[in-house]
Amino acid sequence: MARKPKPFPVTLESAWEAFWVAYPRRDGKVKAREVFATLVVGGVDPAFLARAAERQARAWTAKGIDPMYFPYARTWLGQRVFEDDALVDPPEGDHQGEDASGTPEPDYELWPAFQAIGMDRDKFDTWIGPLTVVRAAGGVVATLEAPTPFHADYVRGRLDPEVRRALGHCPEITVRRVPK
């Protein structure tokens, strides 16, 4: 006989939605909601869970990890991965590199050029930020090295016009070789 899910507290609905939108894999929603509610009732800040999920998504994307290998949200929550050092909020008062809204600005060398053409931050962080820049003798961007073949193909196929507008040309886009 199938287990009936526990009723979800109505007061947590908006906090749950913020987390669910931030977490990059959207499978197993009912069980994930149960774990989320248990954590929040146990004292975990729901806004922190959403921020940690956003950081986790950026980290996995930057590493070129295929989304099919992301754990289910219920597993990520249940194992309390959000407590890992890389996902916790920075200490109070540590606001280096943040704009007036409190959002950290990327420190990527290409960000100003892409910001100038109007690229949004998430798109930059997902597709341009993970690229390694190789410059030619005159300081011109000669090659952009992508972490995976998929990433290179996506930038070549879908972002070529934006890369050309930001850099004035489209450099060669290759796949980064990982040393053995």
Phi and psi in degrees as GROMACS dihedral restraints (atoms count N, CA, C in turn):
[ dihedral_restraints ]
;  ai    aj    ak    al  type     phi  dphi    fc
    3     4     5     6     1   -70.6    20    10
    4     5     6     7     1   140.8    20    10
    6     7     8     9     1   -76.8    20    10
    7     8     9    10     1   135.6    20    10
    9    10    11    12     1   -83.5    20    10
   10    11    12    13     1   129.8    20    10
   12    13    14    15     1   -65.4    20    10
   13    14    15    16     1   148.1    20    10
   15    16    17    18     1   -66.4    20    10
   16    17    18    19     1   148.2    20    10
   18    19    20    21     1   -63.4    20    10
   19    20    21    22     1   137.9    20    10
   21    22    23    24     1   -89.4    20    10
   22    23    24    25     1   128.9    20    10
   24    25    26    27     1   -61.1    20    10
   25    26    27    28     1   125.7    20    10
   27    28    29    30     1   -59.6    20    10
   28    29    30    31     1   -33.7    20    10
   30    31    32    33     1   -65.2    20    10
   31    32    33    34     1   -17.8    20    10
   33    34    35    36     1   -97.4    20    10
   34    35    36    37     1    -1.6    20    10
   36    37    38    39     1   -57.2    20    10
   37    38    39    40     1   -48.4    20    10
   39    40    41    42     1   -68.1    20    10
   40    41    42    43     1   -37.2    20    10
   42    43    44    45     1   -65.4    20    10
   43    44    45    46     1   -40.2    20    10
   45    46    47    48     1   -61.2    20    10
   46    47    48    49     1   -46.6    20    10
   48    49    50    51     1   -61.0    20    10
   49    50    51    52     1   -39.1    20    10
   51    52    53    54     1   -62.4    20    10
   52    53    54    55     1   -42.5    20    10
   54    55    56    57     1   -65.8    20    10
   55    56    57    58     1   -47.1    20    10
   57    58    59    60     1   -61.4    20    10
   58    59    60    61     1   -38.4    20    10
   60    61    62    63     1   -67.5    20    10
   61    62    63    64     1   -36.7    20    10
   63    64    65    66     1   -75.8    20    10
   64    65    66    67     1   -32.5    20    10
   66    67    68    69     1   -75.0    20    10
   67    68    69    70     1   131.1    20    10
   69    70    71    72     1   -76.3    20    10
   70    71    72    73     1   -10.0    20    10
   72    73    74    75     1  -121.5    20    10
   73    74    75    76     1   122.5    20    10
   75    76    77    78     1  -112.2    20    10
   76    77    78    79     1    63.2    20    10
   78    79    80    81     1  -121.1    20    10
   79    80    81    82     1   149.7    20    10
   81    82    83    84     1    68.4    20    10
   82    83    84    85     1    46.0    20    10
   84    85    86    87     1   -61.4    20    10
   85    86    87    88     1   -43.9    20    10
   87    88    89    90     1   -61.2    20    10
   88    89    90    91     1   -47.9    20    10
   90    91    92    93     1   -69.4    20    10
   91    92    93    94     1   -36.1    20    10
   93    94    95    96     1   -64.1    20    10
   94    95    96    97     1   -39.5    20    10
   96    97    98    99     1   -61.2    20    10
   97    98    99   100     1   -40.0    20    10
   99   100   101   102     1   -62.6    20    10
  100   101   102   103     1   -46.4    20    10
  102   103   104   105     1   -65.2    20    10
  103   104   105   106     1   -42.6    20    10
  105   106   107   108     1   -56.4    20    10
  106   107   108   109     1   -49.9    20    10
  108   109   110   111     1   -61.0    20    10
  109   110   111   112     1   -42.5    20    10
  111   112   113   114     1   -60.5    20    10
  112   113   114   115     1   -43.4    20    10
  114   115   116   117     1   -64.7    20    10
  115   116   117   118     1   -45.3    20    10
  117   118   119   120     1   -66.5    20    10
  118   119   120   121     1   -43.7    20    10
  120   121   122   123     1   -61.8    20    10
  121   122   123   124     1   -30.8    20    10
  123   124   125   126     1   -80.0    20    10
  124   125   126   127     1    -0.5    20    10
  126   127   128   129     1   112.7    20    10
  127   128   129   130     1    -1.1    20    10
  129   130   131   132     1   -78.9    20    10
  130   131   132   133     1   133.5    20    10
  132   133   134   135     1   -69.7    20    10
  133   134   135   136     1   119.7    20    10
  135   136   137   138     1   -65.3    20    10
  136   137   138   139     1   -32.6    20    10
  138   139   140   141     1   -66.0    20    10
  139   140   141   142     1   -36.1    20    10
  141   142   143   144     1   -64.0    20    10
  142   143   144   145     1   -40.1    20    10
  144   145   146   147     1   -60.0    20    10
  145   146   147   148     1   -40.6    20    10
  147   148   149   150     1   -65.7    20    10
  148   149   150   151     1   -42.9    20    10
  150   151   152   153     1   -63.8    20    10
  151   152   153   154     1   -42.3    20    10
  153   154   155   156     1   -64.8    20    10
  154   155   156   157     1   -38.1    20    10
  156   157   158   159     1   -63.9    20    10
  157   158   159   160     1   -40.5    20    10
  159   160   161   162     1   -63.0    20    10
  160   161   162   163     1   -44.1    20    10
  162   163   164   165     1   -62.3    20    10
  163   164   165   166     1   -41.1    20    10
  165   166   167   168     1   -63.1    20    10
  166   167   168   169     1   -44.1    20    10
  168   169   170   171     1   -60.2    20    10
  169   170   171   172     1   -44.5    20    10
  171   172   173   174     1   -63.3    20    10
  172   173   174   175     1   -40.9    20    10
  174   175   176   177     1   -64.2    20    10
  175   176   177   178     1   -45.5    20    10
  177   178   179   180     1   -64.4    20    10
  178   179   180   181     1   -41.6    20    10
  180   181   182   183     1   -64.7    20    10
  181   182   183   184     1   -43.5    20    10
  183   184   185   186     1   -62.2    20    10
  184   185   186   187     1   -32.0    20    10
  186   187   188   189     1   -83.0    20    10
  187   188   189   190     1    -5.7    20    10
  189   190   191   192     1    74.5    20    10
  190   191   192   193     1    24.1    20    10
  192   193   194   195     1   -75.1    20    10
  193   194   195   196     1   130.5    20    10
  195   196   197   198     1   -66.0    20    10
  196   197   198   199     1   131.1    20    10
  198   199   200   201     1   -54.6    20    10
  199   200   201   202     1   -24.9    20    10
  201   202   203   204     1   -65.4    20    10
  202   203   204   205     1   -16.2    20    10
  204   205   206   207     1   -97.1    20    10
  205   206   207   208     1    -0.1    20    10
  207   208   209   210     1   -70.5    20    10
  208   209   210   211     1   139.4    20    10
  210   211   212   213     1   -70.4    20    10
  211   212   213   214     1   157.1    20    10
  213   214   215   216     1   -59.4    20    10
  214   215   216   217     1   152.1    20    10
  216   217   218   219     1   -59.3    20    10
  217   218   219   220     1   -39.0    20    10
  219   220   221   222     1   -63.4    20    10
  220   221   222   223     1   -35.2    20    10
  222   223   224   225     1   -69.9    20    10
  223   224   225   226     1   -47.5    20    10
  225   226   227   228     1   -58.1    20    10
  226   227   228   229     1   -44.3    20    10
  228   229   230   231     1   -69.9    20    10
  229   230   231   232     1   -46.6    20    10
  231   232   233   234     1   -62.8    20    10
  232   233   234   235     1   -33.5    20    10
  234   235   236   237     1   -85.7    20    10
  235   236   237   238     1     0.5    20    10
  237   238   239   240     1    55.1    20    10
  238   239   240   241     1    40.6    20    10
  240   241   242   243     1   -60.7    20    10
  241   242   243   244     1   -28.6    20    10
  243   244   245   246     1   -59.7    20    10
  244   245   246   247     1   -13.8    20    10
  246   247   248   249     1   -87.2    20    10
  247   248   249   250     1    -5.4    20    10
  249   250   251   252     1   -60.7    20    10
  250   251   252   253     1   145.3    20    10
  252   253   254   255     1   -52.8    20    10
  253   254   255   256     1   -38.1    20    10
  255   256   257   258     1   -69.1    20    10
  256   257   258   259     1   -16.5    20    10
  258   259   260   261     1  -107.2    20    10
  259   260   261   262     1   -11.3    20    10
  261   262   263   264     1   -73.5    20    10
  262   263   264   265     1   157.5    20    10
  264   265   266   267     1   -65.0    20    10
  265   266   267   268     1   146.5    20    10
  267   268   269   270     1   -65.9    20    10
  268   269   270   271     1   155.7    20    10
  270   271   272   273     1   -59.8    20    10
  271   272   273   274     1   151.3    20    10
  273   274   275   276     1   -55.5    20    10
  274   275   276   277     1   140.3    20    10
  276   277   278   279     1    85.1    20    10
  277   278   279   280     1    -7.7    20    10
  279   280   281   282     1   -94.3    20    10
  280   281   282   283     1    80.8    20    10
  282   283   284   285     1  -115.6    20    10
  283   284   285   286     1    30.7    20    10
  285   286   287   288     1   -62.0    20    10
  286   287   288   289     1   136.7    20    10
  288   289   290   291     1    73.7    20    10
  289   290   291   292     1    18.8    20    10
  291   292   293   294     1  -102.7    20    10
  292   293   294   295     1   148.7    20    10
  294   295   296   297     1   -86.0    20    10
  295   296   297   298     1  -176.0    20    10
  297   298   299   300     1   -61.3    20    10
  298   299   300   301     1   -25.0    20    10
  300   301   302   303     1   -81.0    20    10
  301   302   303   304     1    -6.3    20    10
  303   304   305   306     1    88.6    20    10
  304   305   306   307     1     5.2    20    10
  306   307   308   309     1   -88.7    20    10
  307   308   309   310     1   124.7    20    10
  309   310   311   312     1   -63.9    20    10
  310   311   312   313     1   137.4    20    10
  312   313   314   315     1   -85.4    20    10
  313   314   315   316     1   141.2    20    10
  315   316   317   318     1   -66.7    20    10
  316   317   318   319     1   149.0    20    10
  318   319   320   321     1  -101.8    20    10
  319   320   321   322     1    17.9    20    10
  321   322   323   324     1   -69.2    20    10
  322   323   324   325     1   140.5    20    10
  324   325   326   327     1   -66.7    20    10
  325   326   327   328     1   -22.3    20    10
  327   328   329   330     1   -88.2    20    10
  328   329   330   331     1   -12.3    20    10
  330   331   332   333     1   -53.6    20    10
  331   332   333   334     1   -47.7    20    10
  333   334   335   336     1   -57.3    20    10
  334   335   336   337     1   -39.6    20    10
  336   337   338   339     1   -66.2    20    10
  337   338   339   340     1   -40.8    20    10
  339   340   341   342     1   -77.4    20    10
  340   341   342   343     1   -32.2    20    10
  342   343   344   345     1   -64.8    20    10
  343   344   345   346     1   -39.1    20    10
  345   346   347   348     1   -62.9    20    10
  346   347   348   349     1   -28.7    20    10
  348   349   350   351     1   -91.2    20    10
  349   350   351   352     1     1.2    20    10
  351   352   353   354     1    91.8    20    10
  352   353   354   355     1    16.1    20    10
  354   355   356   357     1   -70.0    20    10
  355   356   357   358     1   137.1    20    10
  357   358   359   360     1   -76.9    20    10
  358   359   360   361     1   157.6    20    10
  360   361   362   363     1   -60.9    20    10
  361   362   363   364     1   -44.3    20    10
  363   364   365   366     1   -63.0    20    10
  364   365   366   367     1   -43.5    20    10
  366   367   368   369     1   -62.3    20    10
  367   368   369   370     1   -43.1    20    10
  369   370   371   372     1   -62.0    20    10
  370   371   372   373     1   -49.5    20    10
  372   373   374   375     1   -60.7    20    10
  373   374   375   376     1   -34.5    20    10
  375   376   377   378     1   -76.5    20    10
  376   377   378   379     1   -45.3    20    10
  378   379   380   381     1  -109.3    20    10
  379   380   381   382     1   -36.7    20    10
  381   382   383   384     1   -94.7    20    10
  382   383   384   385     1   -41.9    20    10
  384   385   386   387     1   -52.9    20    10
  385   386   387   388     1   -41.9    20    10
  387   388   389   390     1   -72.7    20    10
  388   389   390   391     1    -8.4    20    10
  390   391   392   393     1   -74.4    20    10
  391   392   393   394     1   142.3    20    10
  393   394   395   396     1   -96.1    20    10
  394   395   396   397     1   132.4    20    10
  396   397   398   399     1   -94.9    20    10
  397   398   399   400     1   129.8    20    10
  399   400   401   402     1  -117.9    20    10
  400   401   402   403     1   121.2    20    10
  402   403   404   405     1   -99.8    20    10
  403   404   405   406     1   147.8    20    10
  405   406   407   408     1   -84.1    20    10
  406   407   408   409     1   179.8    20    10
  408   409   410   411     1   -53.4    20    10
  409   410   411   412     1   -41.3    20    10
  411   412   413   414     1   -83.7    20    10
  412   413   414   415     1    10.4    20    10
  414   415   416   417     1    85.2    20    10
  415   416   417   418     1     0.3    20    10
  417   418   419   420     1   -74.6    20    10
  418   419   420   421     1   141.5    20    10
  420   421   422   423     1   -68.4    20    10
  421   422   423   424     1   114.7    20    10
  423   424   425   426     1   -94.7    20    10
  424   425   426   427     1   -39.6    20    10
  426   427   428   429     1  -142.6    20    10
  427   428   429   430     1   142.5    20    10
  429   430   431   432     1  -114.3    20    10
  430   431   432   433     1   122.8    20    10
  432   433   434   435     1  -101.3    20    10
  433   434   435   436     1   123.3    20    10
  435   436   437   438     1   -95.3    20    10
  436   437   438   439     1   152.5    20    10
  438   439   440   441     1   -72.8    20    10
  439   440   441   442     1   -23.7    20    10
  441   442   443   444     1  -142.5    20    10
  442   443   444   445     1   159.0    20    10
  444   445   446   447     1   -59.3    20    10
  445   446   447   448     1   -39.2    20    10
  447   448   449   450     1   -60.1    20    10
  448   449   450   451     1   -45.6    20    10
  450   451   452   453     1   -60.3    20    10
  451   452   453   454     1   -45.5    20    10
  453   454   455   456     1   -61.8    20    10
  454   455   456   457     1   -45.0    20    10
  456   457   458   459     1   -63.0    20    10
  457   458   459   460     1   -39.9    20    10
  459   460   461   462     1   -64.1    20    10
  460   461   462   463     1   -47.6    20    10
  462   463   464   465     1   -62.9    20    10
  463   464   465   466     1   -44.4    20    10
  465   466   467   468     1   -61.0    20    10
  466   467   468   469     1   -48.3    20    10
  468   469   470   471     1   -80.4    20    10
  469   470   471   472     1   -33.6    20    10
  471   472   473   474     1  -113.8    20    10
  472   473   474   475     1   -20.0    20    10
  474   475   476   477     1  -113.6    20    10
  475   476   477   478     1     6.0    20    10
  477   478   479   480     1   -51.6    20    10
  478   479   480   481     1   -48.0    20    10
  480   481   482   483     1   -61.0    20    10
  481   482   483   484     1   -38.8    20    10
  483   484   485   486     1   -70.5    20    10
  484   485   486   487     1   -38.5    20    10
  486   487   488   489     1   -62.6    20    10
  487   488   489   490     1   -43.9    20    10
  489   490   491   492     1   -62.1    20    10
  490   491   492   493     1   -42.5    20    10
  492   493   494   495     1   -65.9    20    10
  493   494   495   496     1   -40.6    20    10
  495   496   497   498     1   -72.7    20    10
  496   497   498   499     1   -40.9    20    10
  498   499   500   501     1  -103.2    20    10
  499   500   501   502     1   -10.5    20    10
  501   502   503   504     1    86.3    20    10
  502   503   504   505     1    -7.7    20    10
  504   505   506   507     1  -163.9    20    10
  505   506   507   508     1   175.4    20    10
  507   508   509   510     1  -116.2    20    10
  508   509   510   511     1   108.6    20    10
  510   511   512   513     1   -69.3    20    10
  511   512   513   514     1   167.8    20    10
  513   514   515   516     1   -63.3    20    10
  514   515   516   517     1   139.3    20    10
  516   517   518   519     1  -116.7    20    10
  517   518   519   520     1   116.5    20    10
  519   520   521   522     1  -120.4    20    10
  520   521   522   523     1   174.5    20    10
  522   523   524   525     1   -99.2    20    10
  523   524   525   526     1   130.3    20    10
  525   526   527   528     1   -62.8    20    10
  526   527   528   529     1   133.1    20    10
  528   529   530   531     1   -86.3    20    10
  529   530   531   532     1   127.8    20    10
  531   532   533   534     1   -92.5    20    10
  532   533   534   535     1   123.2    20    10
  534   535   536   537     1   -64.8    20    10
  535   536   537   538     1   143.7    20    10
